[in-house]
Amino acid sequence: MDADSWRWVKEVLAEALKRPKAEREAYVLSLNLPAEIRDKSLEIISAYEDSTEFLRSKTPIPIASDDAELLHPGARVGQYEIVDQIGAGGMGRVYLAKDPRLHRKVALKCLIGMTDASIINEAIAAAQINHPNVAAVYDVIEHRGRVFIVMEYVDGENLASRLHRERLSVSQAVSVGQRLASALAAAHAKGIIHRDLKPGNVQFTYDGTPKVLDFGIANLAVTLTVTSRAATTGPAKVAEGPHPGTPPYMSPEQLRGQALDERSDIFSLGVLLFEMATGRRPFPSGDQQEIIELHTKGAPRADGVDTKIPRVLADVIAQTLDTDRLRRPQAAREVEASLEEVARRIRPKVIGELIRRWLTRVAVGVPIALVGMVLAGFIVTVGFNVTFGRDAEFARFGGESLTSYFRWGVLAIFPSLVVMAMAAVVLLFAGAAYGVLEAAGPFGRRLRAWRMNIAAGIHETRLDTSSALARTLAGFGVVAIVLLFWRFSDLVNAWSALVNSAPIARLVPIGPQAEARAEYHTFQLTLQVLTVILALGLVRVLQLRRAEKAAEGIASVVALGAALSLIMVTYLFTYRTMNHRDMPRADLAGSRCYVTGEAGDELLIFCPQNAPPRNRAVRRGEQGLTLTGAVENVFETLRPSRSGS
């Protein structure tokens, strides 16, 4: 039967199956159809009504024992000579064979438990697919009571092996996805649904061309009508009932045994796209019931798993993985077109465009960085002014230039940048080491299982969504701040004190002794680490919100931002007080003092050993004032044993 006749049969079936079972045969006979079309339509309707799986007979072919089934090298099946067995499973065996007439290798697939009619009908349907990314069906032959489908032999590596060996780049994933979508579109146009699209059924030739195997064969997935968004007969469908397949790659409707159409293949393609792009499946479990439960929560976003994945690609993947088939792309051609647009947008730009883009970023980023440094320096200076009493009546000594603010901002921020750089290097090497370990035999498999369990836990707790992640990080930030202030309570009391009036014993924790230095350096390092964690977390939350196009949950983001701001301000506010207390020595009326500020010809003198108030404004050259020229830590005289007011 040629392609036009087959399409005619499907159109007749589409109309016949809309009618009650008792009226279908009469409807076909009432049409003025060619005998071939009429007989084939009646045959398929009869087979359909007798089974929950289209074209499957109740009576399987008698199968001999396993030993009798196995064909050894040199055996002949029709004109084909067996070379080796290359596959076996619940559906049957696959052999590599030679075609002596055409001097080519072929794959012979013997399916177990199928009637001759069902296999031949399947082969007829699958043979109509002519596409460079689909393994072709050449012939159907009978041998000793068994039917063999002769298929194109695709020598090379399958996608499952390749994903086990390495992760595909974004551009490779998009390219392979385009070709798979094109292959699905070609099959769907012939009324064929694959129903078992998975990495093991995608084979790469040695030149890198992907080919989809087992169209219409692995699961006997024959469909009724050609699907098109504009079609009047609706999507191609497979009857309700249990469906074979591989659970992690099956659509929700396939797992539940509902009627299928080509949108089920689109969901499976989405799973492949997700796995190619991220290196893991969106639904890591292998248990069918667990996967059904995961489907109810929705798939994570690909750019939520890996931020390097472009948003445009993550959007396409998210659409294909929608558990509501009405919200998925309705045809594989739509997915192919979307991936073509993704490929265009991620294509490397020409040098001129890259230069313009970076110049734009520099033009915007540099002023923002300058303003940020000045603002940070201002907070640093305010903290120092408050602690050292350069405010209120002595406020004239606390004013500094923008250049000074910028300098203090750089000095305060630079250590955090160093911490971030070190963290990035450590994570980079840790990731590389983990990748090596994960590829190392049984230990690597355990590591992969561990990683998949963690990913499943993250998805289970919804931490791959912006709102849940923001709430968790905000809570972590609040708890961290409380614990930090509790752990370093003596130090907090010291830097929050006013050195002009506080009891001298309260200031001992910020003295120059080795123990005190170690304590406040630990305090500041902890603040830096918390700043890095919450800042990266906030960036991740904003990325997820943009990807999710979220309009709600802003309160949790604000809470996270507030926690981050409090930690940053605490670090900046204490930075200068704890790290830059070396001041010019000045002896005043026999007291050991220090110059902590200047305003015109006036000096602000701080005398730590004096009773409060310890600050005094004097003029240069005032009687009793001696500038020694030495520079010392203003708390040099503080000792833990000291006390007093």
N, C-alpha and C positions, 0 to 999 in steps of 0.2 A: 504494500500500500504506500503510495507516494505521500509527500508532505501535505499537499492540498487535500487529498482524501482524508488523511488523518485529522486535519483541522475541521473538516466537515463532520466527521464522526463526533468530535468533541463538542461541536456546536449543537448537534442533535442530542447528545447526552446531557448537556447543560439544561436544555429545555425539558427533556424527558424526566430528569431527576427532580424537577420542581413539582412534578405531579405525584399524586398518591401512587403507592407501589402497584396497585391493581390496574392503574390506567397507563402505565409506562409503555408496555408492549403495544397496546392498541394505538397509542399516540405515534409510535415509530411506524407501525404498519399503515397508518392513515396518511403518511407523507409519501409523496411521489419521489422515492429515492432510488438511486441505482442499486442493483442487487448487492454489490460488494459493500456499499455503505450501510444498507439496511441490515445485512447479516452480521457485520462486525458490531454495529450498534446493539443489536439484540443479544449477541454473545456477551458483550461487556456488561450490559444491564443485568443479565442473568448472573454473571460472576459477581457483580457488585452486590446484588441482593442476597447472595448466598454467603457473604463474608463481611466481617468488620474491617478487613483490609482489602483494598481495591485490587481486583485481579488475582487474589490468592485463592486457590482451591482448597476445599476441605480435605482432599485426598492427596497426600504428598507422593512423590515418586518413591518407589521402594529403594532403600539405600542398603547397600551391603555393609559388611563389617568394615572397621577402620583399615584393616590390612588389605582387604579387597579394594577399598576406595583408593588407596595410595598408589599413584602412578610413579614408576621409577624412571630414571633417565634412560632414554633410548626408546621408551614406549611411544606408540603412535596413537593420536586421537584425530581421526580423519587424516587430513594431509599434514598435520602438525606433529613434530617430534618433540617429546618432553626433554627438557634440559635439566630442570631442577624444580623442586617445590620452593616457592618464595613467600608463601603466606598460608595461614590456616586460622580458622576461628569458628564461631558458632554458625556462621552462614555457609561455610564450605571451605574448599581449598583453592589456592591460586598457584598456577604453575607457570614457569618460564618455558616457552617453547620456541622452536624454529619453524618458519614458514619456508620450505625449500623452493617453492615456486617464485616467491617474491624476494627471497634472500633477506628476510628481516626477522627480528625477534618479536614475539607477541606474548601477551598474558592470557592464559586460559583460566577462566573462572567457572568452577562447578559449584552451583548453589544447592544446598541441602534442603530438602523438604518443600520444593516448589514444583508445581505442575509444569509440564511442557508448555502449555498454553500461556501460563503466567510469565514464564521466562521469555518466551518468544515475543509476547506483547511488550514486555519491558525492553527487550533488545531493539525491537522496531522503534519504540519511542526514543530510546537513548541514541540510536543511530541517526536520528534526525538532527542531533546537535552537531553543528559544524563550527568549531571555535578553536582558535590556537591555544586557549588555556583550559581545554577540556580533553581528557584522554578519550580518543575515538573508539567506538564499537565497530568492529569489522564484520563479524559473522556470528551465526549461531549454528552449532552442529550437535548431533546426537551421537553418543558413543556408549555402547553397552548399557542401554537403559538410562543413561544420564545425559543431561543437556549441558553443553559448555558454551559460554559466551567468549568469543575471541575479541580481545581488546588490545589497544595500543599499549606496548610495553614502554614505560617511562623510566629509563635508567637514571639514577641519581640519588639525591637525598630528600627525604620528606621533611615537611615543616616541623614536625615534632622533634626529629633529631636535630634540626638546625637550632630550634629554640632551646633545646637542652645544651647544645654546644656553645651558643652565643646569643646575645640579645640583638635584635634588629635595630638599626638606626631608624629615626623617625621617617626619613625619606624612603628607606627601604620598605618600612611598614606601609606607608601610603602607596608606594608603587605596587606592592604585592596585593594590597587591598583593592586597588583599582582593577587589577586583572581578575581577581576573584569575583568582584562585583560584575564585571563584564561577562564572565563565564556564567554566573547565575542568571543574568539577564537573558543570555542566549538560551539557556535551558528553560527558563520560565516562559519564554516566548513559544516554546514547543510544548508547554503544558507539563514540564517535568519539575518536580520538587526533589531536592537532594535528600533532606531529612537527616543526614549524618555528616554535615560539613564540620570537619575537625582537622587538627594539624596532621594526623596520620593519613588523611585523604587528600592532602595537597603535596604533590611531588615536584621537586625542582629538577629540571634537566641540567646537564653540565654547563650550559650557557646561562643558567639562572632563570629560565622561563618557568613559572609555576603552572602546573596542570592539575585540575581537579579530577580525582578518580571516583569511580563508582556512581556516576550520575544515573539514577533510576535503577541501579543494580543492587547496591548493598542493602537497601531496605525495600525494594520493590515499590518505590514511591511514585506511582503513576497518578497524574492529576487529570481533572476533567476539562478545564477550560484554560485558554490563554488569558493571562492576567495583564491588565493594563489599567492605569488610573482612569482612562477614558472608556474602558470596556463597559458594555451595557450588561454583560452577563455576570459581572462580579469577579472576585479573585478565584484563581485555580484552587481547588480544594482536595484534601484527602479525607476520607470518612473518619468519623469519630471512632474511638477505641484505642487500646494500648498501642503505642508506637515504639518501635525499636529505635535505638540511637545511643549516643554517649551523653549521659546526664549533664556534665558540666557545660556542654555546648548546645544543649537543647533549649528551645524556647519554652516559656511558661505554659503555653497552650499544648505543646508537644508532651511535656512532662505530665500534664493532667489528662492526656488522652483525648483532647478536644479535636475538632475538625481543623485541619491544617491548610494553609495556603502559602504562597511564596514569602509572605512576611515572616514565617518561621525560619526560613533560610537566611533572611536578612538579620534576624536576631543572632543566629549562629555566626554569621559574618562579623557582627559586632563583637562577639566574644573573641574571635580570632584577631580582629583589629586591636582590641584591648590588650590581648596577650602579646601580640607582636610589638606593640608600642611600649608597654610597661614591664614586660618580662614575667608577668603572672596573670592568672585568670581572674576575672571579676568575681567569680563565685568559686572559691578554692576547694570547697568540699567535693567529695566524690559520691556522697550519699544522696539519692534522689529526693528523699523527703526533706533533708536539710537544705538542698538547693531550692526546693519549692518555697521553703520558709525564707531563704535569703532573697528570693525574687520579690516577696511581698515588701521587703525593705528597700528594694531598688538597688541597682548597680552603683558602685562608687564611680566617681569621675576619674578618667585617666590622668588628667592634670592634677587631681587630688592625690594620686599615688606617686606621680613624678612631675614636679613642677617644670621640667624641661620640655614636656610635651606641649606643643602649641595649643592654644585655646581653640582655634578653629578645628583642629583634628579632634580634640576632646569633645567638642560640640557634636560632631558627626557621630562619634562613637556612642555618646550618650543617647542620641536620637535612635540609633539602631538597637540599643539595649533597653529601650522603654518597654516595660512589662505590658503596657496597653498597646496592642497591635495597631489600633487606630491612630496612635500618635507616632508610630514608627514611619519611616519612609515606606510608601506603598508599593514601590517597585525598585528592583535592583539598579535600574538605570539611574534612579535618583541618587542612590548611594555612589554610583560611579561618577556622576556629574559633581557631586559634593566633594569627592576625593580629588577630582581633577582641579577643583578650585583650591583645595588645601595644598596640592602640589604646586600650584602656581604661586600661592602666597608664601610658601616656605622656601621657594627656589632661591638659591644664593643670589644676592643682588650684585650688580656691577659695582666696580670700585668707586665710581663717582657718586652713586647713590649711597653707598656705605659711608663715604666721607661726609656727605651732606647730613646723613643721619647722626653721625658722631659729633659733627660740629653743632648740630641742634642740641644734642644732649649736653655738650660742654657748655653751650651758651646758656642753657637753662640751669644745669647742675652747679656750675661754679658759683653764681650769685647765691643760690640756695645754700651751698656749703659755707660760703663766707658769712652769710647771715646767721647760720646755725652755729658757727664757731664763735661769733661775737656774742650771741645769746648765751651760749654755754659759758663763755668768759664772764659775762655779766653776772650769772648765777654764782659762779665761783667767787667773784669779788664780793657780792652781797653777803655770802656766807662768811667770808673772812672779815668783812666790815662788822657784821653783827657780833661775831665771836670776840673780836678784838676792840669792840667799842668805837669803831670809826663811823658812828652814826649819831643821831640826836645832836648834842651840842658839839660833837667832834665830826660832824658829817662832812665838813670841808676837807678833811683829810682822806675821805673815802672815795672821792671822785677820781676817775681814771679815764684815759683817752680810749677811743675805739680801737686804736692799735694795741693798747694794753689789754683790752677785753679779748681781742682776737688772739693775742699771745697766750693768755691764760686758758682760753678755750682750746687751743691746739694742745697745750701741755696737759690738759685734763682729758681730752678725748683720745689722744694718741695711744695711751696704754690700753684703752678699750679696743682700738683698732688692732693693736698687736695681739690681744687676746682672741679677737675674731679671726685674724689671719692664722694664728696657731691652731685654733679649733678647726678651721677649714682644712689645713694641712693634715691634721690628725684624722679628720673624717675621710679625707681623700685616700690616705694610705690605709685606713681601716677598711674602707670600701673595696679597695684593690685587693687587700689581703683576704677579705671575706669572699670575694669573687673567686680567688684561687682555691680557698678551702672548700667552697661550695662545689667546685668541679672535681674534688678529690674523692672518688669512689663512694663507699658506704657512708663515710663520715659526711661527705658533701650532701648525700641524700638526706641524712638526718638534719643537717643545717637547713636545707631547702624546706623540709617539713616544718622545722621550727619557724622559719621566716613566714611560711604560708599560714601557720597557726597565729602568728602575731598579726599578720595582715587581716586574717579573719576576725581576730579579736578587735582590731581597730574598727573594722566595718560593723561588727556586732554592737560596739559601744557608740557608734556614729561619730567617732573622732575624725572621720574623713569628711565630715560636714563642717561648715564654718561656724554655725551656732554652738554645736557641742564642743568643738575645739576651743572657741573663744571662752566659753564658760569654764572649761577645765583649766585653761591657762590663767584666767583671771583668778580663779580660786587658788591655784598654785601660787600665784604672785602674792596674794593676800597672806596666805599661810607662811610663805617664805619671809615676808617682811616682818610678821609677828615673831617668828622664830629667830630671825636675825637680830631684831632689837632686844629680844630676851637674852640671847646668847652673849651679845656685846653690850649689855646694859650699862656697865661701868664706863665703857668707852663712849656710849651715846650720851650719858650724863655729862661727860667731860666736854665733848665738842659742842653740846647744846648749852653749856654754861657760858656766862659772860666773864671773860678773864679780868675785866676791870673791877668786878664786884664779887665774884664767886669765892667760896672758901678755897684756899689753895690746895687742900687735900683732894678736892673734887677734880682738879686739873691733872693730877698725877698720871692717869692712864694715857694722856697725850704727851707725856714727857719724852725725852730723848733716849731713855734707857732701852737696852736691847729687847727686853721683854715687851715693853710698851710698843716699840716699833714693829715687832713681829705681830702683835695683836692688831694694831690698826691697819697694817698692810694686809693681813688676812681679811679684815673687815672690808677693805676697799676691793680686794680681789673678788670676794664673794659678791659684792655689789656689781662688779663688772660682768661676772659670769651670768648673774641673774638678768642683767640688762641685755646681754647677747641672746639668752634663751627667749626672753619675752619679746624682744625686738624681732627675732626670726619667726617666732610664733605669730606675732601680729602681721608680719608680711604674708605668712602662709594663710592666715585667716582671710586677709583681704583678697588674696589670689582665689581662694575658694569662693568667696562671696561674688567676685566678678564672674567666675566660671558658672556659679549657680544662678546668677542674676537675682541674688537674694534681695528682698525688700524689707524683710523683717529681721529680728534678732540683733538690731543695732545696739541695744542696751548692753548685751554681753561684750560687744566690741568696745564700747565706751569704757566698761569696767576694766577690760584688759588694758586699754590705753591708759587709764588712770593708774593702774598698778605699775605699769612700765614707767610712767611719768614720775611717780613717787620714788621709785628706786633710782631713776636717773638724777632727779633733783637732790636726793640724799647724797649720792656719790659726788655730784658737782659741788654741793653746798659745803661738804667737809673736805674737799680735795686740797685746797690751799692751806687750810688750818693744819692739816695733818702732814703735809708734804713740804711746805715752804715756810718754815718758821725761823730761818736764818736772817737775822736783822743786824744793822750796824750797832755796835756796842756804844753806849753813852753813859758816863758816870755823872749823876746829878746829886749834888749835896751829899756825897758819900754813899749813895745807893747805886747798885748795879742795875742799869736800865738799858732800854733798847729803843731805837727810832722805828716806829711802826707806821709813820706817815708824814708827808710833807705838804704844806700849803703855803706858797710864797716863801717868806722868810721865817715861817713858823714850823716847828717840829712837834709831832705827837710822840711823847715819851711814855713807854710802858715799863714800869718797875715791878716785876713779879714778886719781889720779896717784901714790898711795902704792904701796909694794911690798905684795904679798899678805901676810896677809889685809887686804882693803880695807874690810871692814865692822867697825863698832864700835858697841856700845850705850853710850849716855851718858844722863845725867839732864839735864833742863832746868836751865839756870842753872849747869851745871858750868863750872868755871874753864877758860878758853881756848876756850869755845864761843861763837860769835857768829852769830845768825840774821840775815842781811842783809835779809830781806824780798823779795829777788829770786827769780824762778822761772826756771830754765834747764834746757836739755837736759843730762842727767847726763854725756853723752859729748861735751860741747862742746869739751873739750880734746883729744879724739882726732884725730890727723892721720895720713894714710897714711905719712908719713915717720917717725912715732914707732915706737919699738921698746923692748923691755925687759920686765922682769918686774915 
